[in-house]
C-alpha cells in the first residue's frame, strides 16, 4: 500500500515538453486541444492559434534562409571579381621582361586593382645589378628579422613599425592601418627566412583590421614572392 505521506514531485513544463516529444500521436488523438491553443504573437499583443504561430515561425525561417542565399550570391560575386583581379595582376607580372621593373609592377597593380591607397615593397639579398635600387634600400636588420618571424600576414593598426615609414603619406596623412606580407621562397608559413616585405597601408583604421582573414593576403604574398625572386 502506498504511503500517503510519500512526496510526489509536481509536473514541470520540461516534463510536459518531454511527454509531447515522446508522444507524437498525442495531438492526432486530441485535435481539439491543438485547435484551442492560443499564444501571443511576437508581432503584437494579439493571441494567435498554434498553427498560425507555426506559420509565422516558418515564414521567419524562410526569410532567414533567403537572406543567407542573398549573402552567398553576393559573396560569390565578390569572390569572382577578386579572382578576376588576381588573374589580371598575375598576368601583368608575367609580362614584365626586366626584373628591375617588377617591384613597381607589384605595388602599382595592388594600388589600382585592389584599391589599396598605399603600397610599397623592400627586397634584400638581391643580385648585383639591383643592389643600388630604391626597393633594395632602407630595411634594417630588425625589419628583416621581423619579416622572417611572420608566418602569416600581419594586419592591424600602425603602431610605428619601421616598414610603415617606407610608405609615402597621402596629403600629409600617414597610414592608420597596415598589412605586412613577408616574401619568401616556398609557402608563407614555412621556416625559410624572408627575402622581402610587401607593405600595404590605408588611412582607414578598419581597412586592415587585426580580426580580418588573411588567406587572400597570403596568396598575394606568394604570387609577389614568385615574381620578385627573380631579383635575388
N, C-alpha and C positions, 0 to 999 in steps of 0.2 A: 504494500500500500504506500502511495506517495505521501511523503511528509508534507502537510500543508504549509509548513514554515519554510520549505525549500524556496530559495530566491530564484525567480525566472527572469533573466535579463530582458529588458524591453527590446522590441524590434526597432532597429535603426534604419535610416534611409539607405545605408550601404547594404543591409540585409535585403531590403526590397529591390534595390537595383540588381543585386546578385541573383535574386529569385527570378526577376524578369529576364535577365541574360541567360539563365539556365533553363528557362521555360518559354521557349519561343512561341509555343502554341497558345499561350495564355490569352492574348488579345483576339485570337481567332475564335476561341470559345466564349470570350466575353467582349464582343464587339461593341456592346452598348457602353462599356467603360471607356474604351478608346474614344468613342464619339463624344462622350460627355466631358473629357478632359479639357480644361481651359487654362491657358498660361498667358503670361504677359508678353506682348510683342516687344522686341528690342527697339522698334522704331516709334514707340509711343506707349502710353499707359493703357491702351485698349487690350482687352482679352481676346485671344485667338485660339482656335482649336489646335490640337496637337498636329493634325495633318497640315494645317496652314503654317504652323511654326516649322515643321519639317520642310515644307516647300520653300520657306524663306531661307532656311539654312542651306538648302540645295542651291538656291539662286546665288547666295553669298559664296558658296564653294565654287560654283561655275564662274562667277565674276573674278574670284581669286585666280582660278586656272587661266582665264582669259588674259589677266594681267601678266601671268608668268609666261604665257605664249608670246605676248607682245614684247616682253623683255628679251626672250630668246631670239625673236626675229630681229629686234634692234641690235642685240649683241652680235648676231650672225652678220648683219650688215656692216657693223663697225669692224669686226674681225676681217671681213672680206676686203674692206677698204685699207686696213692696216697691212694686210698681206700684199695687196697691190703696190703699196708704197715701199714696202721692204723689197719687193721684186724690182721696182724701178731704181731704188737706191743701189741695190747689189749690181744690177746691170750697168749702172753708171760707173761703179768702181772697177768692174771688169774691163771697161773700155779705156781706162787710164793707162797710157803707154809708159809715161815717165814716172817711176816710183816717187820722185821728188814732189809730184803733184797730188799724191794720194792723201796726205793729211788734210789738205784743203778740201778735197772732194768728199772725204768722210764727214767733216764738220758742216760743210755747206749743204750737203744732202740732208743731214739731220735737221738743220735750221729750217730749210724750205719745205721739205716733205712732211716732217713731223711737228712743225710749228713750235720748235724749241728756240726761244729768244736768244740764248747764249750757249755757245758750244766751242770747245777747243780741245786740243789733244797734245800730249807730250809723249815722245818716244825716246828711249835711251838705249845705249849699247848699239848704236846704229853703225852701218858700214861707213868707210872713209869718205865717200862723196857727200854724205849728209851730215857730218859732224858739226858743221857751222850753220846749219839751217835753224830757223827760229823754232821749229817744232822739236828740236833736239836740245833746246836750252832751258835752263831755269828750274829743273826738277832736282831738288836736294836729295841727299841720301835718305833723309827721313821720309820724304814724299815717296821715294821708290820703295822703301821698306813698307810703308803704309799700303801702297798699291798691291804689293806681293801678299800682304796679310788678308786682303779681301778675297773671300771665297764666293762672294756674290756681289752684285752692285749695291752700293750704299745709297740710300735715299733719306733725305732729312733736311733740317734747317741748316743754313750757312752759319756754322759755329766758328768761323775764322780759320778753316783748313787752308793750308798752303795752296792746294790746287784751285781754291776759289779765287785766289789772286791772279790766276792765269786768265780768267775771264775778263773781257772788256766790259766796263759799265755801260749801261744804256741810259742816255740822258742823265748821266751822273748817278744813276741808281744801281747799287750792287745787287747781285743775285741774292734772293731771300731763301731759296731752297735749291738743293743740289742733288744731282745723281752722279756718282763716281763709278766709272766702269773700268775695271782692270783689264789690261790687254795682255794676253799670254798665249803661247802656243799650246794647243790642246784645250780641253774643257776648262771653263772659267773656274770651276770648283776644284781644280787639281792643285797639287803642291808645287807646280812649276812656277818659278819666280816670274813676276810680271815684267814685261819689257816696255810698258807704257800705260798711260791712263787717259781715258776719254772723260771729259768733264762737261756735264750739261747743267745749265742754270736757268732760273726763272725768277722774275720779280714777284711772282705769286707764291706766297709761303706754303700753299697747299699743293702746288703742282707736283713736287716730288716729296710726297709725304712718307714718313717712316713706316706707315702701315700698308703702303701700296705693294702690289705684287711685282716681282722683279723678273718674271720669266721672259717677258718681251725684251727687257733691257739686257738680259743675259744673251739672248740671240743676237741683239745688236752688237754687243761686245765681241762675241765670237766671230761675226762677219767682219767687223772692223779689224780684229786681230789677224784674220786670214789675209786681209788686204795689206795691212801695214807691216806684216812680217817680211815683206819684200825689202824693207829698209834696213834690215839687220845685216 
